[in-house]
Amino acid sequence: MQPRMRMGLIVGVIGLALNVCVSGFIGLCGPLVSLIAGAVAGFFAAQQEKLGTKGEGARAGAIAGAVAGGLIIVGQLIGGVGALFYLQSTNTALPFGQAPGLSDGVSSQLVYYLTGAATSLCFGVVGAALAAGAGAGTGYLGTPEQATPPSMNISN
């Protein structure tokens, strides 16, 4: 397995677990976890692959960041829907609106969870885009400059 995929998966699984907790408490901070995870995955992928140009490092970093960001979307969904379930089951007062009761109709339950999942997915997609961009940036910066060999100009 290529280091870019391996680093993306490793950092993505760690980010997934972290993002379940973060998005369960403060859903808006989920993309920040993705940004950091994408940057870490991109940097380590570029370091491990020992690529020849900074452009290749950016490409490897973007792939590693996108893989990590894709896994973190799952954490965002789990944390967001879990928070909705917690708020509903404890009858916690919400800053706006009201969560449907556990005995309310199926349609109100469905709307409650589908809109929450859609919102979590939206934050997750934004986070994945940030992760890919951060991975590309740190992959670019993490790729060392290769010394160009002097050109040999042979004249007759």
VMD Tcl script that builds the backbone (N, CA, C; Angstrom):
set m [mol new atoms 468]
animate dup $m
set s [atomselect $m all]
$s set {name element resname resid chain x y z} {
  {N N MET 1 A 0.851 -1.178 0.000}
  {CA C MET 1 A 0.000 0.000 0.000}
  {C C MET 1 A 0.895 1.238 0.000}
  {N N GLN 2 A 0.523 2.202 -0.808}
  {CA C GLN 2 A 1.298 3.439 -0.890}
  {C C GLN 2 A 1.236 4.198 0.431}
  {N N PRO 3 A 2.312 4.888 0.792}
  {CA C PRO 3 A 2.304 5.662 2.036}
  {C C PRO 3 A 1.190 6.706 2.086}
  {N N ARG 4 A 0.831 7.286 0.941}
  {CA C ARG 4 A -0.235 8.299 0.960}
  {C C ARG 4 A -1.565 7.697 1.402}
  {N N MET 5 A -1.840 6.472 0.968}
  {CA C MET 5 A -3.080 5.802 1.383}
  {C C MET 5 A -2.980 5.346 2.835}
  {N N ARG 6 A -1.838 4.774 3.186}
  {CA C ARG 6 A -1.645 4.288 4.550}
  {C C ARG 6 A -1.743 5.430 5.555}
  {N N MET 7 A -1.070 6.545 5.273}
  {CA C MET 7 A -1.116 7.679 6.203}
  {C C MET 7 A -2.524 8.268 6.263}
  {N N GLY 8 A -3.197 8.333 5.107}
  {CA C GLY 8 A -4.570 8.835 5.096}
  {C C GLY 8 A -5.494 7.978 5.934}
  {N N LEU 9 A -5.329 6.665 5.842}
  {CA C LEU 9 A -6.168 5.753 6.621}
  {C C LEU 9 A -5.854 5.818 8.110}
  {N N ILE 10 A -4.576 5.830 8.451}
  {CA C ILE 10 A -4.198 5.876 9.866}
  {C C ILE 10 A -4.688 7.165 10.512}
  {N N VAL 11 A -4.365 8.284 9.895}
  {CA C VAL 11 A -4.773 9.573 10.455}
  {C C VAL 11 A -6.289 9.723 10.387}
  {N N GLY 12 A -6.912 9.177 9.335}
  {CA C GLY 12 A -8.362 9.252 9.205}
  {C C GLY 12 A -9.097 8.493 10.295}
  {N N VAL 13 A -8.607 7.321 10.664}
  {CA C VAL 13 A -9.250 6.552 11.736}
  {C C VAL 13 A -9.105 7.279 13.074}
  {N N ILE 14 A -7.928 7.830 13.327}
  {CA C ILE 14 A -7.734 8.609 14.556}
  {C C ILE 14 A -8.645 9.839 14.539}
  {N N GLY 15 A -8.693 10.517 13.394}
  {CA C GLY 15 A -9.558 11.691 13.261}
  {C C GLY 15 A -11.033 11.348 13.375}
  {N N LEU 16 A -11.429 10.187 12.851}
  {CA C LEU 16 A -12.813 9.740 12.970}
  {C C LEU 16 A -13.195 9.627 14.444}
  {N N ALA 17 A -12.372 8.927 15.223}
  {CA C ALA 17 A -12.661 8.767 16.650}
  {C C ALA 17 A -12.687 10.111 17.367}
  {N N LEU 18 A -11.734 10.972 17.032}
  {CA C LEU 18 A -11.686 12.293 17.653}
  {C C LEU 18 A -12.894 13.135 17.256}
  {N N ASN 19 A -13.284 13.040 15.989}
  {CA C ASN 19 A -14.369 13.874 15.498}
  {C C ASN 19 A -15.725 13.417 16.022}
  {N N VAL 20 A -15.872 12.150 16.376}
  {CA C VAL 20 A -17.120 11.709 17.005}
  {C C VAL 20 A -17.328 12.501 18.297}
  {N N CYS 21 A -16.265 12.642 19.076}
  {CA C CYS 21 A -16.364 13.395 20.327}
  {C C CYS 21 A -16.548 14.884 20.079}
  {N N VAL 22 A -15.738 15.433 19.188}
  {CA C VAL 22 A -15.798 16.880 18.938}
  {C C VAL 22 A -17.135 17.286 18.346}
  {N N SER 23 A -17.600 16.567 17.335}
  {CA C SER 23 A -18.860 16.954 16.700}
  {C C SER 23 A -20.051 16.634 17.578}
  {N N GLY 24 A -19.898 15.706 18.516}
  {CA C GLY 24 A -20.975 15.437 19.469}
  {C C GLY 24 A -21.177 16.588 20.434}
  {N N PHE 25 A -20.095 17.294 20.762}
  {CA C PHE 25 A -20.200 18.422 21.684}
  {C C PHE 25 A -20.388 19.746 20.952}
  {N N ILE 26 A -19.554 20.002 19.969}
  {CA C ILE 26 A -19.605 21.260 19.217}
  {C C ILE 26 A -19.444 20.915 17.749}
  {N N GLY 27 A -20.539 20.751 17.032}
  {CA C GLY 27 A -20.506 20.313 15.646}
  {C C GLY 27 A -19.754 21.230 14.716}
  {N N LEU 28 A -19.698 22.511 15.044}
  {CA C LEU 28 A -19.013 23.464 14.171}
  {C C LEU 28 A -17.508 23.266 14.145}
  {N N CYS 29 A -16.961 22.599 15.135}
  {CA C CYS 29 A -15.507 22.412 15.207}
  {C C CYS 29 A -15.033 21.177 14.448}
  {N N GLY 30 A -15.942 20.391 13.900}
  {CA C GLY 30 A -15.565 19.205 13.145}
  {C C GLY 30 A -14.640 19.500 11.979}
  {N N PRO 31 A -14.907 20.525 11.158}
  {CA C PRO 31 A -13.984 20.832 10.057}
  {C C PRO 31 A -12.578 21.203 10.527}
  {N N LEU 32 A -12.445 21.723 11.739}
  {CA C LEU 32 A -11.120 22.036 12.268}
  {C C LEU 32 A -10.327 20.749 12.493}
  {N N VAL 33 A -10.986 19.716 12.990}
  {CA C VAL 33 A -10.325 18.418 13.157}
  {C C VAL 33 A -9.882 17.888 11.798}
  {N N SER 34 A -10.742 18.028 10.788}
  {CA C SER 34 A -10.401 17.576 9.440}
  {C C SER 34 A -9.208 18.342 8.883}
  {N N LEU 35 A -9.176 19.620 9.108}
  {CA C LEU 35 A -8.074 20.462 8.629}
  {C C LEU 35 A -6.748 19.999 9.227}
  {N N ILE 36 A -6.728 19.785 10.515}
  {CA C ILE 36 A -5.505 19.354 11.189}
  {C C ILE 36 A -5.107 17.947 10.734}
  {N N ALA 37 A -6.087 17.046 10.654}
  {CA C ALA 37 A -5.786 15.670 10.246}
  {C C ALA 37 A -5.277 15.618 8.811}
  {N N GLY 38 A -5.867 16.395 7.924}
  {CA C GLY 38 A -5.404 16.427 6.538}
  {C C GLY 38 A -3.987 16.943 6.436}
  {N N ALA 39 A -3.673 17.953 7.219}
  {CA C ALA 39 A -2.316 18.498 7.211}
  {C C ALA 39 A -1.304 17.472 7.719}
  {N N VAL 40 A -1.653 16.777 8.773}
  {CA C VAL 40 A -0.748 15.762 9.333}
  {C C VAL 40 A -0.563 14.621 8.334}
  {N N ALA 41 A -1.653 14.136 7.758}
  {CA C ALA 41 A -1.564 13.029 6.798}
  {C C ALA 41 A -0.744 13.425 5.574}
  {N N GLY 42 A -0.964 14.618 5.062}
  {CA C GLY 42 A -0.220 15.083 3.894}
  {C C GLY 42 A 1.263 15.215 4.160}
  {N N PHE 43 A 1.606 15.746 5.314}
  {CA C PHE 43 A 3.019 15.923 5.642}
  {C C PHE 43 A 3.730 14.577 5.763}
  {N N PHE 44 A 3.129 13.664 6.511}
  {CA C PHE 44 A 3.773 12.366 6.704}
  {C C PHE 44 A 3.817 11.545 5.422}
  {N N ALA 45 A 2.805 11.672 4.580}
  {CA C ALA 45 A 2.825 10.952 3.297}
  {C C ALA 45 A 3.970 11.453 2.428}
  {N N ALA 46 A 4.150 12.765 2.376}
  {CA C ALA 46 A 5.240 13.330 1.566}
  {C C ALA 46 A 6.598 12.951 2.140}
  {N N GLN 47 A 6.707 12.903 3.447}
  {CA C GLN 47 A 7.969 12.532 4.079}
  {C C GLN 47 A 8.318 11.074 3.810}
  {N N GLN 48 A 7.315 10.206 3.835}
  {CA C GLN 48 A 7.589 8.778 3.656}
  {C C GLN 48 A 7.844 8.399 2.205}
  {N N GLU 49 A 7.223 9.105 1.272}
  {CA C GLU 49 A 7.366 8.719 -0.132}
  {C C GLU 49 A 8.653 9.221 -0.769}
  {N N LYS 50 A 9.286 10.218 -0.183}
  {CA C LYS 50 A 10.542 10.761 -0.721}
  {C C LYS 50 A 10.401 11.085 -2.211}
  {N N LEU 51 A 9.498 11.978 -2.515}
  {CA C LEU 51 A 9.182 12.327 -3.897}
  {C C LEU 51 A 10.196 13.305 -4.463}
  {N N GLY 52 A 10.270 13.352 -5.789}
  {CA C GLY 52 A 11.279 14.157 -6.452}
  {C C GLY 52 A 10.944 15.631 -6.572}
  {N N THR 53 A 9.671 15.967 -6.724}
  {CA C THR 53 A 9.303 17.378 -6.897}
  {C C THR 53 A 8.241 17.773 -5.875}
  {N N LYS 54 A 8.158 19.054 -5.646}
  {CA C LYS 54 A 7.168 19.570 -4.708}
  {C C LYS 54 A 5.741 19.346 -5.229}
  {N N GLY 55 A 5.566 19.365 -6.552}
  {CA C GLY 55 A 4.247 19.099 -7.133}
  {C C GLY 55 A 3.765 17.689 -6.824}
  {N N GLU 56 A 4.690 16.719 -6.900}
  {CA C GLU 56 A 4.342 15.344 -6.545}
  {C C GLU 56 A 4.032 15.236 -5.054}
  {N N GLY 57 A 4.749 15.988 -4.237}
  {CA C GLY 57 A 4.483 16.010 -2.800}
  {C C GLY 57 A 3.114 16.577 -2.495}
  {N N ALA 58 A 2.744 17.634 -3.220}
  {CA C ALA 58 A 1.411 18.224 -3.035}
  {C C ALA 58 A 0.323 17.242 -3.447}
  {N N ARG 59 A 0.550 16.511 -4.527}
  {CA C ARG 59 A -0.430 15.526 -5.000}
  {C C ARG 59 A -0.589 14.397 -3.983}
  {N N ALA 60 A 0.528 13.888 -3.481}
  {CA C ALA 60 A 0.471 12.820 -2.479}
  {C C ALA 60 A -0.201 13.309 -1.202}
  {N N GLY 61 A 0.118 14.532 -0.805}
  {CA C GLY 61 A -0.502 15.103 0.389}
  {C C GLY 61 A -1.990 15.317 0.233}
  {N N ALA 62 A -2.401 15.752 -0.961}
  {CA C ALA 62 A -3.835 15.960 -1.204}
  {C C ALA 62 A -4.592 14.639 -1.142}
  {N N ILE 63 A -4.000 13.582 -1.688}
  {CA C ILE 63 A -4.666 12.275 -1.643}
  {C C ILE 63 A -4.746 11.786 -0.202}
  {N N ALA 64 A -3.657 11.887 0.541}
  {CA C ALA 64 A -3.664 11.458 1.944}
  {C C ALA 64 A -4.672 12.278 2.752}
  {N N GLY 65 A -4.715 13.586 2.520}
  {CA C GLY 65 A -5.672 14.440 3.229}
  {C C GLY 65 A -7.103 14.124 2.863}
  {N N ALA 66 A -7.357 13.829 1.587}
  {CA C ALA 66 A -8.715 13.497 1.162}
  {C C ALA 66 A -9.181 12.169 1.762}
  {N N VAL 67 A -8.279 11.198 1.837}
  {CA C VAL 67 A -8.637 9.916 2.461}
  {C C VAL 67 A -8.960 10.126 3.940}
  {N N ALA 68 A -8.123 10.885 4.628}
  {CA C ALA 68 A -8.375 11.178 6.042}
  {C C ALA 68 A -9.687 11.947 6.201}
  {N N GLY 69 A -9.908 12.936 5.340}
  {CA C GLY 69 A -11.140 13.724 5.409}
  {C C GLY 69 A -12.378 12.887 5.138}
  {N N GLY 70 A -12.268 11.919 4.223}
  {CA C GLY 70 A -13.400 11.041 3.940}
  {C C GLY 70 A -13.784 10.200 5.146}
  {N N LEU 71 A -12.804 9.709 5.860}
  {CA C LEU 71 A -13.103 8.948 7.073}
  {C C LEU 71 A -13.665 9.842 8.171}
  {N N ILE 72 A -13.196 11.063 8.220}
  {CA C ILE 72 A -13.659 11.980 9.262}
  {C C ILE 72 A -15.113 12.392 9.022}
  {N N ILE 73 A -15.563 12.332 7.767}
  {CA C ILE 73 A -16.987 12.585 7.496}
  {C C ILE 73 A -17.844 11.597 8.288}
  {N N VAL 74 A -17.413 10.350 8.338}
  {CA C VAL 74 A -18.159 9.331 9.086}
  {C C VAL 74 A -18.233 9.711 10.565}
  {N N GLY 75 A -17.115 10.176 11.121}
  {CA C GLY 75 A -17.109 10.625 12.511}
  {C C GLY 75 A -18.027 11.806 12.742}
  {N N GLN 76 A -18.089 12.716 11.773}
  {CA C GLN 76 A -18.969 13.873 11.872}
  {C C GLN 76 A -20.427 13.422 11.907}
  {N N LEU 77 A -20.785 12.460 11.060}
  {CA C LEU 77 A -22.153 11.947 11.032}
  {C C LEU 77 A -22.509 11.232 12.332}
  {N N ILE 78 A -21.618 10.376 12.800}
  {CA C ILE 78 A -21.893 9.640 14.036}
  {C C ILE 78 A -22.039 10.598 15.213}
  {N N GLY 79 A -21.127 11.553 15.333}
  {CA C GLY 79 A -21.189 12.518 16.428}
  {C C GLY 79 A -22.411 13.404 16.356}
  {N N GLY 80 A -22.760 13.862 15.150}
  {CA C GLY 80 A -23.923 14.736 15.003}
  {C C GLY 80 A -25.229 14.034 15.324}
  {N N VAL 81 A -25.415 12.840 14.786}
  {CA C VAL 81 A -26.647 12.093 15.047}
  {C C VAL 81 A -26.682 11.625 16.505}
  {N N GLY 82 A -25.522 11.272 17.045}
  {CA C GLY 82 A -25.465 10.900 18.465}
  {C C GLY 82 A -25.853 12.054 19.373}
  {N N ALA 83 A -25.409 13.255 19.033}
  {CA C ALA 83 A -25.781 14.432 19.819}
  {C C ALA 83 A -27.279 14.685 19.737}
  {N N LEU 84 A -27.854 14.489 18.547}
  {CA C LEU 84 A -29.300 14.660 18.412}
  {C C LEU 84 A -30.066 13.654 19.275}
  {N N PHE 85 A -29.598 12.408 19.276}
  {CA C PHE 85 A -30.239 11.391 20.099}
  {C C PHE 85 A -30.126 11.732 21.575}
  {N N TYR 86 A -28.961 12.203 21.994}
  {CA C TYR 86 A -28.773 12.592 23.389}
  {C C TYR 86 A -29.710 13.740 23.766}
  {N N LEU 87 A -29.783 14.755 22.915}
  {CA C LEU 87 A -30.653 15.896 23.205}
  {C C LEU 87 A -32.116 15.477 23.272}
  {N N GLN 88 A -32.497 14.555 22.411}
  {CA C GLN 88 A -33.877 14.109 22.394}
  {C C GLN 88 A -34.203 13.242 23.608}
  {N N SER 89 A -33.312 12.346 23.967}
  {CA C SER 89 A -33.614 11.422 25.054}
  {C C SER 89 A -33.538 12.068 26.434}
  {N N THR 90 A -32.782 13.152 26.574}
  {CA C THR 90 A -32.679 13.821 27.877}
  {C C THR 90 A -33.603 15.032 27.991}
  {N N ASN 91 A -34.352 15.330 26.948}
  {CA C ASN 91 A -35.248 16.503 26.929}
  {C C ASN 91 A -34.502 17.787 27.278}
  {N N THR 92 A -33.303 17.920 26.782}
  {CA C THR 92 A -32.495 19.112 27.008}
  {C C THR 92 A -33.103 20.281 26.246}
  {N N ALA 93 A -33.135 21.443 26.900}
  {CA C ALA 93 A -33.654 22.642 26.247}
  {C C ALA 93 A -32.690 23.067 25.144}
  {N N LEU 94 A -33.214 23.310 23.976}
  {CA C LEU 94 A -32.403 23.724 22.835}
  {C C LEU 94 A -32.430 25.235 22.706}
  {N N PRO 95 A -31.381 25.834 22.153}
  {CA C PRO 95 A -31.363 27.287 21.981}
  {C C PRO 95 A -32.409 27.769 20.978}
  {N N PHE 96 A -32.813 26.899 20.067}
  {CA C PHE 96 A -33.856 27.254 19.106}
  {C C PHE 96 A -34.644 25.993 18.801}
  {N N GLY 97 A -35.915 26.139 18.622}
  {CA C GLY 97 A -36.770 24.999 18.301}
  {C C GLY 97 A -36.912 24.043 19.464}
  {N N GLN 98 A -37.459 22.879 19.153}
  {CA C GLN 98 A -37.666 21.870 20.179}
  {C C GLN 98 A -37.487 20.500 19.549}
  {N N ALA 99 A -36.787 19.642 20.221}
  {CA C ALA 99 A -36.597 18.275 19.733}
  {C C ALA 99 A -37.888 17.497 19.928}
  {N N PRO 100 A -38.259 16.660 18.970}
  {CA C PRO 100 A -39.478 15.870 19.153}
  {C C PRO 100 A -39.293 14.864 20.284}
  {N N GLY 101 A -40.366 14.570 20.969}
  {CA C GLY 101 A -40.313 13.588 22.047}
  {C C GLY 101 A -40.146 12.186 21.479}
  {N N LEU 102 A -39.735 11.263 22.329}
  {CA C LEU 102 A -39.531 9.894 21.878}
  {C C LEU 102 A -40.835 9.240 21.431}
  {N N SER 103 A -41.960 9.756 21.922}
  {CA C SER 103 A -43.250 9.174 21.551}
  {C C SER 103 A -43.941 9.942 20.416}
  {N N ASP 104 A -43.290 10.949 19.867}
  {CA C ASP 104 A -43.874 11.705 18.758}
  {C C ASP 104 A -43.946 10.839 17.505}
  {N N GLY 105 A -44.634 11.355 16.517}
  {CA C GLY 105 A -44.844 10.612 15.278}
  {C C GLY 105 A -43.556 10.324 14.524}
  {N N VAL 106 A -43.639 9.347 13.637}
  {CA C VAL 106 A -42.491 8.921 12.846}
  {C C VAL 106 A -42.011 10.041 11.930}
  {N N SER 107 A -42.939 10.803 11.374}
  {CA C SER 107 A -42.537 11.850 10.435}
  {C C SER 107 A -41.713 12.938 11.121}
  {N N SER 108 A -42.077 13.319 12.338}
  {CA C SER 108 A -41.293 14.347 13.031}
  {C C SER 108 A -39.924 13.798 13.442}
  {N N GLN 109 A -39.877 12.530 13.819}
  {CA C GLN 109 A -38.600 11.898 14.142}
  {C C GLN 109 A -37.697 11.843 12.907}
  {N N LEU 110 A -38.302 11.472 11.782}
  {CA C LEU 110 A -37.558 11.351 10.532}
  {C C LEU 110 A -36.982 12.694 10.089}
  {N N VAL 111 A -37.803 13.735 10.165}
  {CA C VAL 111 A -37.337 15.073 9.783}
  {C C VAL 111 A -36.218 15.526 10.722}
  {N N TYR 112 A -36.377 15.272 12.004}
  {CA C TYR 112 A -35.380 15.663 13.015}
  {C C TYR 112 A -34.021 15.028 12.711}
  {N N TYR 113 A -34.011 13.727 12.477}
  {CA C TYR 113 A -32.749 13.034 12.259}
  {C C TYR 113 A -32.187 13.254 10.846}
  {N N LEU 114 A -33.039 13.332 9.850}
  {CA C LEU 114 A -32.538 13.554 8.491}
  {C C LEU 114 A -31.929 14.946 8.330}
  {N N THR 115 A -32.567 15.953 8.910}
  {CA C THR 115 A -31.979 17.296 8.807}
  {C C THR 115 A -30.689 17.384 9.616}
  {N N GLY 116 A -30.635 16.707 10.744}
  {CA C GLY 116 A -29.393 16.680 11.526}
  {C C GLY 116 A -28.282 15.959 10.791}
  {N N ALA 117 A -28.625 14.831 10.156}
  {CA C ALA 117 A -27.620 14.085 9.398}
  {C C ALA 117 A -27.153 14.884 8.184}
  {N N ALA 118 A -28.071 15.589 7.529}
  {CA C ALA 118 A -27.694 16.405 6.367}
  {C C ALA 118 A -26.770 17.552 6.786}
  {N N THR 119 A -27.060 18.152 7.923}
  {CA C THR 119 A -26.199 19.225 8.420}
  {C C THR 119 A -24.813 18.680 8.769}
  {N N SER 120 A -24.772 17.530 9.424}
  {CA C SER 120 A -23.487 16.904 9.748}
  {C C SER 120 A -22.719 16.546 8.486}
  {N N LEU 121 A -23.424 16.039 7.489}
  {CA C LEU 121 A -22.779 15.695 6.225}
  {C C LEU 121 A -22.197 16.937 5.555}
  {N N CYS 122 A -22.931 18.038 5.620}
  {CA C CYS 122 A -22.449 19.287 5.037}
  {C C CYS 122 A -21.154 19.739 5.714}
  {N N PHE 123 A -21.140 19.713 7.048}
  {CA C PHE 123 A -19.919 20.068 7.770}
  {C C PHE 123 A -18.795 19.087 7.458}
  {N N GLY 124 A -19.142 17.814 7.293}
  {CA C GLY 124 A -18.137 16.810 6.964}
  {C C GLY 124 A -17.519 17.015 5.599}
  {N N VAL 125 A -18.334 17.378 4.611}
  {CA C VAL 125 A -17.818 17.614 3.257}
  {C C VAL 125 A -16.912 18.849 3.241}
  {N N VAL 126 A -17.310 19.879 3.958}
  {CA C VAL 126 A -16.451 21.063 4.068}
  {C C VAL 126 A -15.127 20.673 4.719}
  {N N GLY 127 A -15.207 19.855 5.763}
  {CA C GLY 127 A -13.998 19.388 6.435}
  {C C GLY 127 A -13.113 18.556 5.522}
  {N N ALA 128 A -13.715 17.695 4.698}
  {CA C ALA 128 A -12.932 16.863 3.779}
  {C C ALA 128 A -12.216 17.726 2.743}
  {N N ALA 129 A -12.880 18.760 2.256}
  {CA C ALA 129 A -12.235 19.674 1.311}
  {C C ALA 129 A -11.073 20.407 1.979}
  {N N LEU 130 A -11.281 20.832 3.220}
  {CA C LEU 130 A -10.196 21.479 3.959}
  {C C LEU 130 A -9.036 20.511 4.197}
  {N N ALA 131 A -9.362 19.250 4.488}
  {CA C ALA 131 A -8.327 18.246 4.727}
  {C C ALA 131 A -7.492 18.012 3.473}
  {N N ALA 132 A -8.142 17.923 2.323}
  {CA C ALA 132 A -7.401 17.715 1.076}
  {C C ALA 132 A -6.511 18.921 0.772}
  {N N GLY 133 A -7.025 20.117 0.978}
  {CA C GLY 133 A -6.224 21.320 0.744}
  {C C GLY 133 A -5.058 21.440 1.703}
  {N N ALA 134 A -5.312 21.142 2.977}
  {CA C ALA 134 A -4.225 21.190 3.957}
  {C C ALA 134 A -3.196 20.106 3.680}
  {N N GLY 135 A -3.658 18.935 3.247}
  {CA C GLY 135 A -2.730 17.863 2.897}
  {C C GLY 135 A -1.853 18.248 1.724}
  {N N ALA 136 A -2.450 18.899 0.738}
  {CA C ALA 136 A -1.664 19.355 -0.414}
  {C C ALA 136 A -0.622 20.383 0.012}
  {N N GLY 137 A -1.032 21.292 0.869}
  {CA C GLY 137 A -0.094 22.327 1.324}
  {C C GLY 137 A 1.066 21.768 2.125}
  {N N THR 138 A 0.763 20.888 3.064}
  {CA C THR 138 A 1.855 20.328 3.865}
  {C C THR 138 A 2.658 19.297 3.078}
  {N N GLY 139 A 2.028 18.638 2.108}
  {CA C GLY 139 A 2.778 17.743 1.229}
  {C C GLY 139 A 3.772 18.518 0.394}
  {N N TYR 140 A 3.362 19.688 -0.066}
  {CA C TYR 140 A 4.249 20.565 -0.835}
  {C C TYR 140 A 5.403 21.036 0.043}
  {N N LEU 141 A 5.055 21.511 1.243}
  {CA C LEU 141 A 6.096 22.026 2.137}
  {C C LEU 141 A 6.982 20.918 2.697}
  {N N GLY 142 A 6.433 19.708 2.822}
  {CA C GLY 142 A 7.197 18.605 3.395}
  {C C GLY 142 A 8.088 17.885 2.410}
  {N N THR 143 A 7.986 18.235 1.136}
  {CA C THR 143 A 8.845 17.613 0.134}
  {C C THR 143 A 10.119 18.438 0.012}
  {N N PRO 144 A 11.274 17.823 0.278}
  {CA C PRO 144 A 12.520 18.601 0.202}
  {C C PRO 144 A 12.858 18.954 -1.237}
  {N N GLU 145 A 13.508 20.080 -1.384}
  {CA C GLU 145 A 13.994 20.503 -2.694}
  {C C GLU 145 A 15.067 19.539 -3.144}
  {N N GLN 146 A 14.962 19.080 -4.354}
  {CA C GLN 146 A 15.982 18.201 -4.912}
  {C C GLN 146 A 16.996 19.073 -5.650}
  {N N ALA 147 A 18.217 18.840 -5.365}
  {CA C ALA 147 A 19.269 19.591 -6.049}
  {C C ALA 147 A 19.300 19.158 -7.507}
  {N N THR 148 A 19.252 20.130 -8.394}
  {CA C THR 148 A 19.303 19.810 -9.818}
  {C C THR 148 A 20.761 19.605 -10.209}
  {N N PRO 149 A 21.019 18.524 -10.913}
  {CA C PRO 149 A 22.417 18.283 -11.306}
  {C C PRO 149 A 22.837 19.339 -12.320}
  {N N PRO 150 A 24.103 19.735 -12.292}
  {CA C PRO 150 A 24.557 20.749 -13.252}
  {C C PRO 150 A 24.461 20.194 -14.669}
  {N N SER 151 A 24.036 21.053 -15.571}
  {CA C SER 151 A 23.896 20.600 -16.955}
  {C C SER 151 A 25.273 20.490 -17.582}
  {N N MET 152 A 25.399 19.498 -18.364}
  {CA C MET 152 A 26.682 19.269 -19.024}
  {C C MET 152 A 26.565 19.806 -20.448}
  {N N ASN 153 A 27.234 20.869 -20.697}
  {CA C ASN 153 A 27.211 21.501 -22.001}
  {C C ASN 153 A 28.513 21.162 -22.718}
  {N N ILE 154 A 28.430 20.245 -23.628}
  {CA C ILE 154 A 29.622 19.809 -24.349}
  {C C ILE 154 A 29.647 20.505 -25.694}
  {N N SER 155 A 30.667 21.284 -25.898}
  {CA C SER 155 A 30.817 21.974 -27.173}
  {C C SER 155 A 32.004 21.408 -27.927}
  {N N ASN 156 A 31.894 21.407 -29.218}
  {CA C ASN 156 A 33.003 20.915 -30.039}
  {C C ASN 156 A 34.023 21.970 -30.223}
}
mol reanalyze $m
mol bondsrecalc $m
mol representation Tube
mol addrep $m
